[in-house]
Amino acid sequence: MGMYFPSILPDELLYSAIARYRVHTVSSSAQALAELAGGRNFHAEIDLPSRISHILAQSPLDRNMSESDVILRHTLLPFYGAFAHEGARLEAMDMMANGNRGRSPRSVLGIYGSSKGNGLYYCPACVEEDIRSFGEPYWHRLHRAPGVLACPSHRLQLISKCQSCGHEYKSGKYEYMALAEFCPNGHPLREGALGLGEGSVEKTMLGYALDAQEVLATYPHYEPDALHHAFQERLKKLGLVTLSGTLRQSRLGESFISHYGQELLANLDSELDLNSGDNWLFRAFRHCRKAVSPVKTLLVIRFLFGSFQEFVRDSDCRYEPFGPGPWPCFNRALSHFGENRINSFASKTVGGTLTGKFTCDCGFTYTRRAASPEAGGCKASKVLNYGTAWNEALSKLRQDGKSIRAIARTLGVARSTVSNHLKKVASLQAGDEGAGRDRDTEVEREKHRAVLTALMASDQSLTRTQLRRQDRGAYNWLWRNDRPWMESHLPEVVKRKTTAARKGSVDWNARDETLCQKVGKAMSSLLGTSGRPERITKRRVLDVAGLGPSAHVVGEARLPRTNELLKEAAEPIEDFELRKVLWSVEELVRAGAPLTKYRVSKTAGLSRKRPSTEQAITDVLATISKEGGSKVERPEVLSGDSRGRAALQRCSALSGSHEEPFPEADLHGLVQ
């Protein structure tokens, strides 16, 4: 088509180009959208616009510019997709080119919302520079990137409102807001620049903006797994993980906050709660399904590597706990001492310490423990095998009449090492090395046998476990090397009684009778307690009886009477409220107070009166008024054979009778 469309400018948002097209053609945003995107239901998306393919087909945006060129150069996909999975990044690009199909590129990339919302930011110096170079200002892509608070080109703070009148630049859902030389109230936007200070916060803001600029300019992409590996290697170099790979969370969190400060992190929507083990910083160093925003990822990269450029250079470097190979041989008997001849090593982690085993082709074998990165280098070596060449050199030096001290100095070892190896050489030459080992083993065996024999003779009641506790060294050595002797001389194994063997050791009938009496007395005690009534429950009865809360859990087949009584003891809430009504009437009678529904209810503490309780209060007061001072009988509503009443009757049978709930009193004139 031959429709007009302005040329898109360097680092300009596609949103900004459409906004300038609307201004140049003096058309409304709705009309501009309808012409470009082919419909009025198209949203004015700032960061990740869609239907780019349709826009290119409708406008001469740039004859040499493809869909991917527009996406990579004039949207924020390079920023949002830099650290996402490749599949998600490609899917987001396809959605931006052809439409979202009911989803948004943000949801595909795991990015929800932006720290800048729908605000539009500008740099006053960039406004003046753009007017001088292109005749008009425009919205820069870098200034819209999340977390970017400063312009790295001019070292000025970004602004989202006119500094003279406060007019704020925000994009509507269907509105394209263009940047002009003057605000709607006529104030020049090139004025009112806010410079950056020289503090650490301002320097960090500027450094982060440079990192974001590098990301947008180079279109990098790092898979989360590769990013995780690079972070782990760097953490090892900085000493923020143990050699076994465990993250030192406390030290990491404190260092991170000290590096950035909570104020700057809050401005970047990256607040950090070190009291939470699942905060975003710790998730960034774990294989986690939850996506970490690119803002936070860049903060981590800058903390670990210093800048994004340093990260690009060093991210492929692996942590070498023993330094780069090959590694040296320390065999002083040969001329290649100190030369890097060992090309590989075997490693294992023992007690959190990484240990490497290095073997030279001359037979010399040693181990090295990886030192912490703060200490630098490796710790002292431990020789496992000196090799044949070293032993031959040792024998030759001895034959030449060298002293043990001179040999030790020549071979770089201790004198005791020379003495021990000379003994071994002598044994090999005599051919009795095996016999010597056998003699040593026999001496060791007899020594440990004598120890255990003496212990058993001193106390014949000792069990095997007690013998082992008396002398673990002798017991364990014989258990490994002389078990037949131990089996024939140690005491018999004391077998514990099985559950089946212990089943008949309890008289459940007697226990049931005892517990039943205790429960009955406890229930009677609760009923006979003076003062405000207390609800009778299973747990309360067991507490008063001095039994544990699990005493009634035993199967009903073993404690049938006790369990039946506990079931009956569970007093329904209605019965409990009726008892409180009777008690409140007694209290009011003793105090000589007038009997009214309100006073009875308040004294009983009935916050929520049930219909049955209301009726009981009415019946009690009616009975008292009718009798006119004679002894009051229990109202009919309280005489039902409920579960709670049956339990109380059984308690009376077990513990004896108890007093009537109403004392005999003159109630005449108290009822109003």
ABEGO torsion letter per residue (X at the ends): XABBBBBBBBGBBAAAAAAAAAAAAGBBAAAAAAAAAGEAABBBBAABBBGAAAAAAABBABAABBAAAAAAAABAAAAAAAABBAAAAAAAAAAAAAEAGGBBAAAAAGBBEBAAEABBBBBAAAAAAAAAAAGBBBBBAAAABBGBABBAAAGBBBBABBAAAGBBBBBBAABBBBBBABBAAGBBAABGBBBBBABAAAAAAAAAAAAAAAAAAAGBBBBAAAAAAAAAAAAAAAGABBAAGBBBAAAAAAAAAAAAEAAAAAAAGABBBAABAABAAAAAABBBABBBBAAAAAAAAAAAAGBAAAAAAAAABBBBAAEBOBBBBABAABAABGBBABABBBBBBBGGBBBBBBBBAAGBBBBBBBBBAAAEEBBBBBBABAEAAAAAAAAAAAAAGBBAAAAAAAAGBBAAAAAAAAAAAAAAAAGAAAAAAAAAAAAAAAAAAAAAAAAAAABAABBAAAAAAABAAAAAAAAAABAAAAAAABBBBBBBBBAAAAAAABBAAAAAAAAAAAAAAAAAAAAABBEBBBBBBAAAAAAAAGBBAAAAABBAAABAAAAAAAAAABBBAAAAAAAAAAAAAAAAAAAGBBBBAAAAAAAAGBABBBAAAAAAAAAAAAAAAAAGGBBBBBBAAAABBBAAAAAAAAAAAAAEBBBBABBBBBABGABX
